[in-house]
Amino acid sequence: MDVEIGKNITVGSSNVEIGEALSERARKEIVDLASKYFGKVTTASVHFSREGHLYCCAAKLRPGGVAMVSAEAEHKNAHGALDAAVEKLRAQLSRLKSEMRG
């Protein structure tokens, strides 16, 4: 699928420095996830923060004009927090697609 990575996807952070690699990885994960279940990303955001020794990742995704889904996760590193949040989004999108099929 030919999707422009980053279009309609914002990646940000507060009180933590994220590098370009994590930012691009977050965008790619969101595009891949939306493409698998609904074909495209209408809008999405990923936000990283740090609480104590844990990194937090909050992700919101609206794929292909269906309802917005969101997930939050914590982990000892930012990549792990992203992975956990994406997995929660994946579960929600799978349920949503199953419900739509009837």
Phi, psi and omega per residue, in radians:
M1 nan 2.315 -3.092
D2 -1.675 1.614 -3.131
V3 -2.063 2.311 3.088
E4 -1.269 1.967 -3.116
I5 -1.185 2.267 3.109
G6 1.796 -0.343 3.136
K7 -1.193 2.170 3.137
N8 1.189 0.271 3.120
I9 -2.131 2.137 3.087
T10 -1.900 2.462 3.092
V11 -2.230 2.188 -3.114
G12 -2.489 3.134 3.134
S13 -2.721 2.769 2.990
S14 -2.364 2.446 -3.130
N15 0.923 0.414 3.067
V16 -2.672 2.441 3.111
E17 -1.571 2.130 3.063
I18 -1.941 2.469 -3.133
G19 -1.522 3.013 3.135
E20 -1.115 -0.607 -3.129
A21 -1.108 -0.780 3.126
L22 -1.169 -0.698 3.124
S23 -1.081 -0.815 3.122
E24 -1.171 -0.664 3.114
R25 -1.100 -0.729 3.122
A26 -1.069 -0.787 3.116
R27 -1.058 -0.790 -3.125
K28 -1.117 -0.750 3.119
E29 -1.036 -0.748 -3.136
I30 -1.141 -0.794 3.131
V31 -1.088 -0.785 3.134
D32 -1.076 -0.747 -3.125
L33 -1.124 -0.855 3.141
A34 -1.111 -0.690 -3.135
S35 -1.103 -0.655 -3.106
K36 -1.143 -0.692 -3.028
Y37 -1.756 -0.653 -3.034
F38 -2.342 0.089 3.011
G39 1.631 -0.626 -3.105
K40 -2.756 2.908 3.079
V41 -1.758 2.124 3.023
T42 -1.399 -0.881 3.061
T43 -2.761 2.630 3.135
A44 -2.772 2.708 3.037
S45 -2.543 2.568 3.078
V46 -2.310 2.249 -3.103
H47 -2.260 2.276 3.121
F48 -1.893 2.502 3.035
S49 -2.595 3.054 3.135
R50 -2.286 2.299 3.081
E51 -2.189 1.850 -3.080
G52 1.145 -2.197 -3.140
H53 -1.632 0.023 -3.111
L54 -1.853 2.519 2.997
Y55 -1.613 2.481 3.120
C56 -2.028 2.481 3.074
C57 -2.259 2.149 3.066
A58 -2.013 2.169 -3.094
A59 -2.208 2.418 3.051
K60 -2.225 2.483 -3.084
L61 -2.560 2.303 2.988
R62 -2.103 1.784 -3.117
P63 -1.636 2.366 2.964
G64 0.825 0.583 3.064
G65 1.412 0.150 3.087
V66 -1.652 -3.087 -3.066
A67 -1.049 2.596 3.085
M68 -1.215 2.383 3.025
V69 -2.084 2.612 3.140
S70 -2.510 2.724 -3.135
A71 -2.676 2.617 3.055
E72 -2.270 2.559 3.117
A73 -2.648 2.697 3.091
E74 -2.170 2.612 3.107
H75 -2.804 2.915 -3.124
K76 -1.274 -0.266 3.015
N77 -2.391 2.800 -3.039
A78 -1.134 -0.658 3.133
H79 -1.145 -0.688 3.097
G80 -1.134 -0.677 3.100
A81 -1.126 -0.712 3.093
L82 -1.091 -0.814 3.139
D83 -1.006 -0.779 -3.114
A84 -1.162 -0.714 3.124
A85 -1.153 -0.730 3.120
V86 -1.111 -0.677 3.119
E87 -1.123 -0.666 3.088
K88 -1.154 -0.706 3.080
L89 -1.098 -0.722 -3.141
R90 -1.016 -0.774 3.133
A91 -1.103 -0.733 3.133
Q92 -1.146 -0.752 -3.139
L93 -1.150 -0.651 3.099
S94 -1.098 -0.783 3.100
R95 -1.111 -0.745 -3.119
L96 -1.086 -0.745 3.138
K97 -1.166 -0.678 3.105
S98 -1.104 -0.721 3.129
E99 -1.135 -0.641 -3.131
M100 -1.216 -0.529 3.116
R101 -1.273 -0.445 3.074
G102 1.551 nan nan
